[in-house]
Amino acid sequence: MAEINTAESKLLIDVAMGRVPADLVIRNGRWICVQSGEIIPSTDIAIKGERIAYVGENAAHAIGEKTQVIDANNRYLVPGLIDGHTHVESGMLTVTEFVRAVIPYGTTGMFVDPHEIANIFGLDGVRLMVDEAAVQPIHVWVQMPSCVPSAPGLETPGASIGPTEVAEAMTWTGVIGLGEVMNFPGVYLGDEKMLAEIAEARAAGKVIGGHYASPDLGLPFHGYVAGGPEDDHEGTRLEDAVARVRQGMKAMLRFGSAFHDVAAQIEAVTRLGLDPRHFILCTDDSHSETLVQEGHVNRAYKEAVAHGLTPLTALQMVTLNPAEHFGVSHEVGMIAPGRYADVLLVSELSTLSTDVVIAKGQKIAESGKLLVDQPSFNYPDWSLRSVHLGHSLRAEDFRLTAPGDGSYTAHVLGIIENQVPTRHLQLTVNAKSG
């Protein structure tokens, strides 16, 4: 994301003043002004290049012979949606194909943590993700993974990341912060590696992502928060959301493919009356089938509205709130002068039925169809050949052997539907012929 320069700023001023014509003007819409909490009728937006120059009652002064004009016909003018936390790899997609899937739903920004590719390729994998993110038609910010490997001693990863790598990544354009600090015991137990990584992110002025995957809200939780993480998407209960916001974190309520944690936690706002500006809706993990058939951030928005949140408040949670949290609200997150022209034309707020998607000043989707060509990206050979086995797989490689015939007690993961926690089950299994 390039900061606006003096020449660009002067051009926006000239358009706003009527001295230079806009490239695109959207007329007669209902402005969803998330920054003031209003819905303002009869609003025009004048756009020059990638940015907004003017928002007001009448932009006729900014229309020239070559200005493209879109009549909103009283539809809502909504800021482009932002996913506050997601993993592209969980969609089983590249960045390019993930973006292709989510644009028609109105997603114009994503904060991604590539800890899965980092677990295989380390810093090179993160760099690959950053480079691919940079050429997308929407905004894709990358968080530097903090826990590689994710479970030391339990897995055989392809790489490891420590404070040195974190310090380097903090200097890269496109890296917005430190990815979710999954090693929460390491934080509250004072692990030197984890604290050093957090210190590097803090020194660079970057946001530190959280991941406190425990129901214990006692001293370990307080120790974790004291360590520096600034947000958390691992809450599943009402008390989780309340505790995080009270301790100065942003509560990220996720609604992805497998984890449905909005309903229980949104009551912190709808029933308890906590300030909604400290809540962010995110997806975390969305499989490609979910993206294609059901949606993306718009799906999390609809879940929040279905459980009692007002549409305007829910929209703040997928626009302004994540933008402010990550320090980019001067660029995105609202429809206002100087910001990137990321605007949705929406016919129905309750379902967020998006007719037109404009990102960086270009109309990129309409009626659910992509209107722009995705950028080509060349993946190096090493990134396409990452699976290395000691031998060709055989049927016996998948055989689970027993000492002999008879009954045994097996440890089994018990799934809790639509949540990340699991149950420890012990089941009796019968072994036959070993």
C-alpha positions as CSV (number, residue, x, y, z in Angstrom):
1,M,0.0,0.0,0.0
2,A,1.6,3.2,-1.2
3,E,1.2,6.3,1.0
4,I,-0.4,9.3,-0.7
5,N,2.1,11.8,-2.0
6,T,1.9,15.6,-2.4
7,A,1.1,15.5,-6.1
8,E,-1.7,13.0,-5.5
9,S,-3.0,15.1,-2.6
10,K,-3.1,18.2,-4.7
11,L,-5.0,16.4,-7.4
12,L,-7.6,15.2,-4.9
13,I,-8.0,18.8,-3.7
14,D,-8.5,20.0,-7.3
15,V,-11.2,17.4,-7.9
16,A,-13.0,18.2,-4.7
17,M,-12.9,21.9,-5.6
18,G,-14.1,21.3,-9.2
19,R,-10.9,22.4,-10.9
20,V,-10.1,19.0,-12.3
21,P,-12.7,16.4,-13.3
22,A,-13.0,13.1,-11.5
23,D,-12.4,9.7,-13.2
24,L,-15.5,8.2,-11.6
25,V,-18.5,9.6,-9.9
26,I,-21.1,7.6,-8.1
27,R,-24.4,9.5,-7.7
28,N,-27.5,9.3,-5.6
29,G,-26.6,6.7,-3.0
30,R,-27.2,6.1,0.7
31,W,-23.8,6.6,2.4
32,I,-23.0,4.1,5.2
33,C,-20.8,6.5,7.2
34,V,-19.2,4.1,9.6
35,Q,-17.0,6.8,11.1
36,S,-20.0,8.8,12.4
37,G,-22.5,5.9,12.7
38,E,-25.0,7.4,10.2
39,I,-26.8,6.5,7.0
40,I,-26.8,9.6,4.9
41,P,-29.2,9.8,1.9
42,S,-28.6,11.5,-1.5
43,T,-24.8,11.2,-1.4
44,D,-22.4,11.4,-4.3
45,I,-18.8,10.1,-4.4
46,A,-16.1,11.6,-6.7
47,I,-13.0,9.4,-7.3
48,K,-9.7,10.2,-8.9
49,G,-7.3,7.4,-9.7
50,E,-7.4,5.0,-6.8
51,R,-8.7,7.4,-4.2
52,I,-11.8,9.3,-3.0
53,A,-11.7,13.0,-3.6
54,Y,-15.2,14.1,-2.5
55,V,-18.2,12.8,-0.6
56,G,-21.3,14.9,-0.4
57,E,-24.7,15.9,-1.6
58,N,-23.8,16.8,-5.2
59,A,-20.6,16.0,-7.1
60,A,-21.8,17.6,-10.4
61,H,-18.8,20.0,-10.1
62,A,-16.5,17.1,-10.4
63,I,-18.0,15.6,-13.6
64,G,-16.2,16.2,-16.9
65,E,-16.6,14.9,-20.5
66,K,-14.6,11.8,-19.7
67,T,-15.9,11.1,-16.2
68,Q,-17.6,7.7,-15.8
69,V,-20.9,8.1,-13.9
70,I,-22.6,5.3,-12.0
71,D,-26.1,5.9,-10.7
72,A,-26.5,4.2,-7.4
73,N,-30.3,4.5,-7.6
74,N,-30.6,4.9,-3.9
75,R,-28.6,1.8,-3.1
76,Y,-26.3,1.8,-0.1
77,L,-22.8,3.0,-0.5
78,V,-20.8,0.7,1.8
79,P,-17.0,0.7,2.5
80,G,-15.2,-2.4,1.1
81,L,-15.3,-5.3,3.6
82,I,-12.1,-6.2,5.5
83,D,-11.3,-9.6,7.0
84,G,-9.5,-8.9,10.3
85,H,-7.8,-12.3,10.4
86,T,-7.5,-15.2,8.0
87,H,-5.3,-17.9,6.6
88,V,-5.2,-18.2,2.8
89,E,-3.7,-21.7,3.0
90,S,-6.8,-22.9,4.9
91,G,-8.8,-22.3,1.7
92,M,-6.4,-24.7,-0.1
93,L,-5.8,-21.8,-2.5
94,T,-3.0,-19.4,-3.6
95,V,-3.4,-15.7,-2.7
96,T,-4.5,-15.0,-6.2
97,E,-7.2,-17.6,-6.3
98,F,-8.4,-16.8,-2.8
99,V,-8.8,-13.1,-3.9
100,R,-10.7,-14.2,-7.0
101,A,-13.2,-16.1,-4.9
102,V,-13.9,-13.4,-2.3
103,I,-14.1,-10.2,-4.5
104,P,-17.6,-10.8,-5.7
105,Y,-18.8,-10.8,-2.0
106,G,-17.4,-7.4,-1.4
107,T,-14.1,-8.2,0.3
108,T,-11.5,-5.5,-0.6
109,G,-9.0,-6.1,2.2
110,M,-7.6,-9.0,4.2
111,F,-5.1,-9.4,7.0
112,V,-3.5,-12.8,6.5
113,D,-1.2,-14.9,8.6
114,P,0.8,-17.3,6.4
115,H,2.0,-19.5,9.3
116,E,1.1,-22.7,7.3
117,I,3.4,-21.9,4.3
118,A,6.0,-20.6,6.8
119,N,6.0,-24.0,8.6
120,I,7.2,-25.5,5.3
121,F,9.4,-22.8,3.7
122,G,10.2,-20.4,6.6
123,L,11.0,-16.8,5.7
124,D,11.1,-17.7,1.9
125,G,7.5,-18.8,2.1
126,V,6.5,-15.6,3.8
127,R,8.3,-13.5,1.2
128,L,6.5,-15.4,-1.5
129,M,3.2,-14.6,0.1
130,V,4.1,-11.0,0.6
131,D,5.1,-10.6,-3.1
132,E,1.9,-12.3,-4.4
133,A,-0.2,-10.1,-2.1
134,A,1.4,-7.0,-3.4
135,V,0.0,-7.5,-7.0
136,Q,-3.6,-8.1,-6.1
137,P,-6.5,-5.8,-7.1
138,I,-7.5,-5.6,-3.5
139,H,-5.5,-4.9,-0.3
140,V,-3.8,-8.0,1.3
141,W,-1.6,-7.3,4.3
142,V,0.6,-10.0,5.7
143,Q,1.4,-10.7,9.3
144,M,4.8,-12.3,10.1
145,P,4.2,-15.8,11.6
146,S,5.3,-16.0,15.2
147,C,5.2,-19.7,15.9
148,V,7.1,-21.8,13.4
149,P,7.0,-24.7,14.1
150,S,3.6,-24.4,15.6
151,A,4.1,-27.3,18.0
152,P,7.8,-27.7,18.7
153,G,8.7,-31.3,19.5
154,L,5.5,-32.6,18.1
155,E,6.0,-32.2,14.4
156,T,8.8,-32.3,11.8
157,P,8.5,-28.9,10.0
158,G,10.5,-27.7,7.1
159,A,11.7,-24.6,8.8
160,S,11.8,-22.6,11.9
161,I,11.4,-18.9,12.6
162,G,12.9,-16.8,15.5
163,P,13.5,-13.2,16.5
164,T,16.1,-12.7,13.7
165,E,13.6,-13.6,11.0
166,V,10.8,-11.6,12.6
167,A,13.1,-8.5,12.8
168,E,13.9,-8.8,9.1
169,A,10.2,-9.2,8.1
170,M,9.2,-6.2,10.1
171,T,11.2,-4.1,7.5
172,W,9.3,-5.4,4.5
173,T,6.6,-3.4,2.8
174,G,3.3,-5.2,3.1
175,V,4.0,-6.8,6.5
176,I,1.5,-5.3,8.9
177,G,2.4,-7.0,12.2
178,L,3.3,-10.2,14.1
179,G,1.0,-13.1,13.4
180,E,-1.0,-14.8,16.1
181,V,1.1,-15.8,19.0
182,M,-0.1,-19.4,19.3
183,N,2.5,-20.4,21.9
184,F,0.4,-18.8,24.7
185,P,2.0,-21.0,27.5
186,G,5.4,-19.7,26.2
187,V,4.3,-16.1,26.8
188,Y,2.9,-16.5,30.3
189,L,5.8,-18.7,31.3
190,G,8.3,-16.1,30.0
191,D,9.8,-18.1,27.1
192,E,12.8,-16.0,25.8
193,K,12.2,-16.7,22.1
194,M,8.6,-15.7,22.2
195,L,9.2,-12.6,24.2
196,A,12.0,-11.6,21.8
197,E,9.8,-12.0,18.8
198,I,7.1,-9.8,20.4
199,A,9.8,-7.3,21.3
200,E,10.9,-7.0,17.7
201,A,7.3,-6.4,16.5
202,R,6.8,-3.8,19.2
203,A,10.1,-2.0,18.3
204,A,8.9,-1.8,14.7
205,G,5.6,-0.3,15.8
206,K,3.6,-3.2,14.5
207,V,0.4,-4.9,15.8
208,I,0.9,-8.1,17.8
209,G,-1.7,-10.8,17.0
210,G,-3.0,-13.0,19.7
211,H,-4.2,-16.6,20.1
212,Y,-5.1,-17.6,23.6
213,A,-6.7,-21.0,23.0
214,S,-7.6,-21.8,26.6
215,P,-10.8,-21.5,28.7
216,D,-8.7,-20.5,31.7
217,L,-9.3,-16.8,32.3
218,G,-7.2,-16.7,35.5
219,L,-3.6,-15.8,35.9
220,P,-2.3,-17.5,32.7
221,F,-4.7,-15.3,30.7
222,H,-3.6,-12.2,32.5
223,G,0.1,-13.1,32.0
224,Y,-0.6,-13.6,28.3
225,V,-2.2,-10.2,27.9
226,A,0.7,-8.6,29.8
227,G,3.1,-10.2,27.3
228,G,1.8,-7.9,24.5
229,P,-0.8,-9.6,22.2
230,E,-3.4,-7.0,21.1
231,D,-6.2,-9.1,19.7
232,D,-7.6,-12.6,20.0
233,H,-9.9,-14.7,17.8
234,E,-9.8,-17.9,19.9
235,G,-12.8,-17.0,22.2
236,T,-15.8,-19.2,22.0
237,R,-17.8,-18.0,25.0
238,L,-19.4,-14.8,26.1
239,E,-17.0,-14.5,29.0
240,D,-14.1,-14.8,26.5
241,A,-15.2,-11.7,24.6
242,V,-15.8,-9.7,27.7
243,A,-12.4,-10.6,29.3
244,R,-10.5,-9.7,26.1
245,V,-12.1,-6.3,25.7
246,R,-11.8,-5.4,29.4
247,Q,-8.1,-6.2,29.2
248,G,-7.5,-3.9,26.3
249,M,-7.5,-6.4,23.5
250,K,-9.7,-6.4,20.4
251,A,-12.1,-9.4,20.5
252,M,-12.1,-11.0,17.0
253,L,-15.3,-13.0,16.6
254,R,-14.8,-15.6,13.9
255,F,-17.2,-17.3,11.6
256,G,-15.4,-19.5,9.1
257,S,-16.0,-22.9,7.7
258,A,-15.5,-24.9,10.9
259,F,-15.5,-22.4,13.8
260,H,-18.8,-20.6,14.5
261,D,-18.0,-18.3,17.4
262,V,-20.1,-15.2,16.7
263,A,-23.5,-16.2,18.3
264,A,-22.2,-16.7,21.9
265,Q,-19.8,-13.8,22.0
266,I,-21.9,-11.1,20.2
267,E,-24.1,-10.9,23.3
268,A,-21.3,-8.9,24.9
269,V,-22.5,-6.1,22.7
270,T,-26.2,-6.9,22.2
271,R,-27.0,-8.0,25.7
272,L,-24.3,-6.6,28.0
273,G,-23.8,-3.3,26.1
274,L,-20.0,-3.4,25.7
275,D,-18.6,-0.8,23.2
276,P,-18.8,-2.5,19.8
277,R,-15.9,-0.5,18.4
278,H,-13.6,-3.0,20.2
279,F,-15.0,-6.0,18.3
280,I,-13.9,-7.3,14.9
281,L,-15.5,-9.9,12.8
282,C,-13.2,-12.3,11.0
283,T,-13.2,-15.7,9.2
284,D,-9.9,-17.3,10.4
285,D,-10.3,-20.4,8.3
286,S,-12.5,-20.6,5.2
287,H,-12.3,-23.6,3.0
288,S,-12.7,-23.1,-0.8
289,E,-16.1,-24.8,-0.8
290,T,-17.4,-22.2,1.8
291,L,-15.9,-19.3,-0.2
292,V,-17.5,-20.4,-3.5
293,Q,-20.9,-21.5,-2.1
294,E,-21.6,-19.4,0.9
295,G,-19.3,-16.3,1.1
296,H,-16.5,-14.7,3.1
297,V,-16.6,-11.7,5.4
298,N,-20.2,-11.0,4.3
299,R,-21.1,-14.3,5.8
300,A,-19.7,-13.4,9.2
301,Y,-21.6,-10.1,8.9
302,K,-24.9,-11.8,8.2
303,E,-24.3,-14.1,11.2
304,A,-23.8,-11.2,13.5
305,V,-26.9,-9.4,12.2
306,A,-29.0,-12.6,12.5
307,H,-28.0,-12.6,16.2
308,G,-29.2,-9.1,17.0
309,L,-26.5,-6.8,15.9
310,T,-27.6,-3.7,13.9
311,P,-26.3,-3.7,10.3
312,L,-24.5,-0.4,10.8
313,T,-22.6,-1.8,13.9
314,A,-21.8,-5.0,12.1
315,L,-20.4,-3.0,9.2
316,Q,-18.1,-1.1,11.5
317,M,-16.8,-4.5,12.7
318,V,-15.8,-5.5,9.1
319,T,-14.5,-2.1,8.0
320,L,-13.5,0.7,10.3
321,N,-12.7,-1.4,13.4
322,P,-10.1,-3.7,11.7
323,A,-8.7,-0.7,9.8
324,E,-8.1,1.3,13.0
325,H,-6.8,-1.7,14.9
326,F,-4.0,-2.3,12.3
327,G,-3.3,1.4,11.9
328,V,-4.5,1.8,8.3
329,S,-7.8,3.8,8.8
330,H,-6.1,6.8,7.0
331,E,-6.1,4.5,3.9
332,V,-9.1,2.2,4.1
333,G,-12.1,1.3,6.3
334,M,-14.4,4.2,5.5
335,I,-15.8,6.2,2.6
336,A,-14.0,9.5,3.1
337,P,-11.7,11.8,1.1
338,G,-8.1,10.6,0.7
339,R,-9.0,6.9,1.4
340,Y,-8.8,4.3,-1.3
341,A,-11.9,4.1,-3.3
342,D,-13.2,0.8,-2.0
343,V,-17.0,1.1,-2.3
344,L,-19.8,-1.4,-2.5
345,L,-23.2,-0.8,-4.0
346,V,-25.6,-2.8,-1.9
347,S,-29.3,-3.2,-2.4
348,E,-30.2,-4.8,0.9
349,L,-28.3,-4.3,4.2
350,S,-29.7,-7.2,6.1
351,T,-28.2,-9.7,3.7
352,L,-25.5,-7.4,2.4
353,S,-26.6,-8.1,-1.2
354,T,-23.7,-6.6,-3.1
355,D,-24.4,-5.5,-6.7
356,V,-21.2,-3.7,-7.5
357,V,-17.6,-3.9,-6.1
358,I,-15.2,-1.0,-6.6
359,A,-11.7,-1.4,-5.3
360,K,-8.8,1.1,-5.7
361,G,-11.1,3.1,-7.9
362,Q,-11.9,0.3,-10.4
363,K,-15.2,-1.6,-10.8
364,I,-13.9,-5.1,-10.3
365,A,-17.1,-7.1,-9.9
366,E,-20.8,-6.8,-10.7
367,S,-23.7,-9.1,-10.0
368,G,-21.4,-11.7,-8.5
369,K,-19.1,-11.8,-11.6
370,L,-15.4,-10.8,-11.6
371,L,-14.7,-8.0,-14.2
372,V,-10.9,-7.9,-14.0
373,D,-8.2,-10.3,-14.9
374,Q,-6.3,-11.7,-12.0
375,P,-2.6,-10.9,-12.1
376,S,-0.2,-13.7,-13.2
377,F,2.3,-14.8,-10.6
378,N,5.2,-17.1,-11.2
379,Y,5.8,-19.6,-8.4
380,P,9.4,-20.9,-8.1
381,D,10.0,-24.6,-8.6
382,W,10.9,-25.1,-4.9
383,S,7.4,-23.9,-3.9
384,L,5.7,-26.5,-6.1
385,R,7.8,-29.5,-5.0
386,S,7.6,-29.5,-1.2
387,V,6.5,-33.1,-0.4
388,H,9.5,-35.4,0.1
389,L,8.9,-39.0,1.3
390,G,11.5,-41.5,2.2
391,H,9.8,-44.1,0.0
392,S,6.8,-44.6,-2.2
393,L,3.7,-45.1,-0.2
394,R,2.4,-48.7,0.4
395,A,-0.8,-50.0,1.9
396,E,0.9,-51.2,5.0
397,D,2.0,-47.6,5.8
398,F,-1.6,-46.9,6.8
399,R,-2.0,-50.0,8.9
400,L,-2.5,-49.4,12.6
401,T,-1.0,-52.4,14.4
402,A,-2.0,-53.9,17.8
403,P,0.1,-56.1,20.1
404,G,-2.5,-58.9,19.6
405,D,-6.1,-59.7,19.2
406,G,-8.6,-58.5,21.8
407,S,-10.1,-55.2,23.2
408,Y,-8.0,-52.1,23.7
409,T,-8.7,-48.6,25.0
410,A,-8.0,-46.0,22.3
411,H,-7.6,-42.2,22.8
412,V,-9.9,-40.4,20.5
413,L,-10.4,-36.7,19.6
414,G,-14.0,-35.8,20.2
415,I,-15.2,-33.0,17.9
416,I,-17.3,-30.2,19.2
417,E,-19.4,-29.1,16.3
418,N,-18.4,-25.7,14.8
419,Q,-15.8,-25.0,17.5
420,V,-12.0,-25.4,17.8
421,P,-11.9,-27.1,21.3
422,T,-12.0,-30.9,21.3
423,R,-12.9,-33.5,23.9
424,H,-10.6,-36.3,25.1
425,L,-12.5,-39.5,24.6
426,Q,-11.5,-43.0,25.5
427,L,-13.2,-45.7,23.4
428,T,-12.9,-49.5,23.3
429,V,-11.8,-50.9,20.0
430,N,-11.4,-54.5,18.9
431,A,-8.2,-55.8,17.2
432,K,-8.3,-58.7,14.9
433,S,-5.3,-60.3,13.1
434,G,-3.0,-57.7,14.7
